[in-house]
Amino acid sequence: MPRTPRPARRPWTDAQGNLIDEEDRGLVYDVETLLSRRRTLGLFGALGASVLVAGCSGTSDAPTSSGGTTTASASASASASSAGTGTVSEVPDETGGPFPGDGSNGVNVLDDSGIVRADIRSGLGSSSTTAEGVPLTIRLTVRDSATGDAMPGAAVYIWHCDRDGNYSLYSEGFEDVNYLRGVQSADDTGTVTFTSVFPGCYPGRWPHIHFEVYESVDGATSAGPIVKTSQIALPKEACEVAYAADGYQQSVENLVQTSLKGDMVFADDGGIHQLASMSGSAEDGYVAALTVGV
């Protein structure tokens, strides 16, 4: 869907006015789309500031004794339990990349039977392939950026690469595989939850998850208008621990060759509005949570 250009954003500071640490941050994949943004980020109120702090804490999480990470601030899902109390920072518009599977670049998985699901690890229909890797729960809370109100009934479509960096439907040898893609309808708190695996790190990009927000499931599955297209950045510490697991050997090498600061999808604000709050461990599985202002 065509989008109105938005100007580049300025550097961000935290709630105390300090410059955000941009140490943990990785490279462009689709530069042209990045140069077209729909609109500048609005000023954030009290709730928006708390979301900013939650996002910043992701890069400074301390590893737990079990190899996981904990955050110093409340998770996005916790903030989702309260009613809207003011504006929420709008999540930046980002490229959907070349592998959306939404019909905008070839194949469309959104009209396939079974695409509305919580567990996206296995394929749909005749595709019985199951993605392997460190367990990951993805929890997004959709809110109106102008009011802070939750948006129950909104639909979220997510997709990401597997632990080897392959995208189903597009990567060579994976054209007939359709795992790691799914749609969910937001509950009364505006939250959707997916069961997946930790995505790998492939050359040229910081580890990430793609998503599109639609007005409803019907809209998502019938080529309705896209409300928001963006990406989730995964914190460095969690990536390092997850990539120590079997099957992620190539991701270890790729991660050290990139940074969140250098990734031109996230570099303009260091992923501040897209950096997931992480909990859990590689052993028991991670939870990546993010509040999505639209």
N, C-alpha and C positions, 0 to 999 in steps of 0.2 A: 504494500500500500504506500502511495506517495506521502512524504512527510515534509512539513515546513521547516526550512533551515533554522537552526538555533545557533547563536554565537558561542564562542569558546568561553569557558568559565574561568573565573579567577581562582587563585590558591585559597584554600580553606584554613581556618583556625579552629581550635577547640573552644569549649564553652568559656574558658578563662582567657581567651585571646591569644594563646600560644600557637605558633605555627605547627601544623600537623606533621608528625614524623613521616617522611616519605622514604624511609630506608627499605622497607619490605615490598617492593612493587614491580614487570614483564612485557612484549613487542606487538606491534601492529599486525593485524591480519587483514583488515579491510579498511584501508586508510580513507578511501573515497567516502564511504558511508559515515566515517567518523567526522569528516569535515562538514557534514550536514546534521545539525542538531535542531530540534524543534523550537525550544525556547529556553531562556536562561532559568536557572534554579531560583525559586522564590526564597525570600527571607524566611528563616525558620523561627518558630515561637518556642515556648518552653518545651513542648513535647518534641518538636523537631530537634532541639538541642540535645535532649536525652537520647534520641535515636543516633545522632552524630557521635556522642560519647560511646554508645554501645558499639558502633561500627569501628571507632578508633581502637577500642580495647582489643579487637581481634588480632592486631599485629603485636600486641604485647602480652598475650596470654602466657601464663606460666605452665609448663608441662606438669602433669600430675604424676604420681608414682606409678600409674598404670600406663603411662605413655600418652595420655590424652591431654586436653587443654581445658582450662576453665576460664571464664571471663569475670572481670571485676564488677561488671554492671549487669543489670537484668537483661534477659534475653528478649528478642523481638516478640516471641510468643507471649511472654509475661505482659509486655506493654499492650498487647492486643486485647487483653481481657477487659480493659477499661473503655468507657465510651469516649468519643472524640472530645478533646479538650482544647482544640486550637489547630493551627496548621501543622502539617507534617512535611518535611523536606521531600520534594519530588525526586524520585529516582531518575537519574539521567537517561535519556533515550540513547540506545546503543544499536549498533548493527546486529542484525540477526545472523550475519555471516552467510557463507555459501551453502550451508547444510541445514536449512530450516525445516524441510519436510512439511511445509504448510501450503504448498502449491505455488509459492512465489518463485521457486527455482526448481522446476520439474515436479518430482513426486509429491503427492499430498497424502500424508498419513492421517490427517485430522478427520477424514470422512470414513476411516476404516472402523469396522465393528470392533468394539472393545478398547478403543483409544481412551475412553473415560475410565480411568483406573488409578488406584493409589500405588500399587506395586509395579514399577516399570522395568524391573530387571529382566523379564522374559519377553520374547517376541510375541506378536499378535498373529492370529489366524494360523496359517500354515508354517509360520516361522517359529520354531520351537527352541531356538538358541537362547541361552540364558547368560547374561553378563556376570562375570566373576570379579571379585575384588573386596576391599574393605567395606563393610556395610555403612551406608550413609542415609540418614533421614533428612529430607529437605522440607523445611517448614517456612512458608511465605505468608505474611499477613498483608492483605491489600487494604489500603486506606485512601480516602479522598484527601489529597494534599492541601486542599483549601480549608477543610473543616476538621480534619483529623478523624472523621467518622469511619468506622469499619464498612466494608463493602460486601456484605453477604450476597451470595449468588453470582458474584463475579467469577469468571473462569480463568484458570492459569494453565497454559501449555508450557511444559519444560522439556528440554532435551540437552544432552551433553555427550561427550565422547566416552568410550570405555577405557579400561585401565591401560590399554595399549595405544590410546590416542585415536582410535578409529571411530568414525561417525556412521551409525547404521544408515542404510539407504544410499549412501554416497561413496564411502571409502572403497577402494579396490578390494573385491572379495566379500564385501558387506552389502552389496546392492539388494540382496534378498533377505537381509536381516533388518528387523525394525524395533529392536529393543532400545531401552533408555529414552523413551518418548512417551508422554502421557498427559492427560488433561484431568483436572479436578475442579469441582465447584466449591467456592469458599463457604465455610460454615457461618454461623451467626456472628462470630468474631472476625470474619473476613479472612480466615486462615485456611490454607490448603496444606496437605501433608503428603509427601511422596516417599516411598521406600525405594532406594537405589543403591548404587555402589560409588565409591569415591572415584571421580574421574581422574584419568592420567594427565600428565603434563607433556604436551607435544611441542616440537620446536617452534619458536616464534610467538608463543602465547603463555600468559600466566594462567594457572589452573582456574577454570571458570565453568559456570552453568548458564545456559541461555533460557530465557523465558519470554512469553508473550501473555499479556492480560487482555481478556475479552469481557464484554458486558455480561455474557452468560455462556453456559455450555452450548446452547443452541447456536449462538453466534460463532463459537470456536469451531464447531463441527460442520458449519455450513457457510464458510467463507465470509463471516461477518466482519465488521470493522475491528481493527486492532486498537485497543486503548493505549497500550504501552508495550514497547519492545526494549528489553535491556538484558543485562548479564549480572551474575553474582560472582564476586571474587572470593576465593577461599584463602583463609589466613595461612601464612607461611609455616608456622609451627605445626599445625595440623597436617599440612602437606608433607612436611619432612618426616613426621612419624608414620603417616599412612604409607608413604613411598618406601619405607623400610620393609613392608610386607612383601611376600612372594608375588611376583608378577608385575611389579612396578619398577624393575631395575632401570629401564630406559627413562622413566620419569625422574629418577634421582639425578641423572646426568643433565636432562633438559631443564630441571628446576634451577640448578646452579648457574645456568647460562642465561637466565632471564630474571626479571624483577618486576614487582608491581609498579614501581616508579617508571620503568621503561616501557610498560605495556600501554600502547596508545589507545586502547579501549578505556583503560582505567587511569591513565597518567594525568589527565587534566585536573582531576581532584583526588588522585591517589586512591581511588576506590572507596572514598569515605562513605558515600551513600550506597555502596554496593557490596561492602565487605561484610560477609556473614559473621554472625556471632556463633562460635563453636562450643560444643560441649561433648562429653563422651571420650572414647578412646578407640584406638585401632583394633583392640581386642574385642570390645563389646559393641563397637559401632559408634559413629559420630552423628551428631545432630547439627545441621547448618540452618540457622534461623535468620530471617531478614524481614524488616518491615518495608513494604513497597508503597511509597506514596505516588499516586497517579493523578 
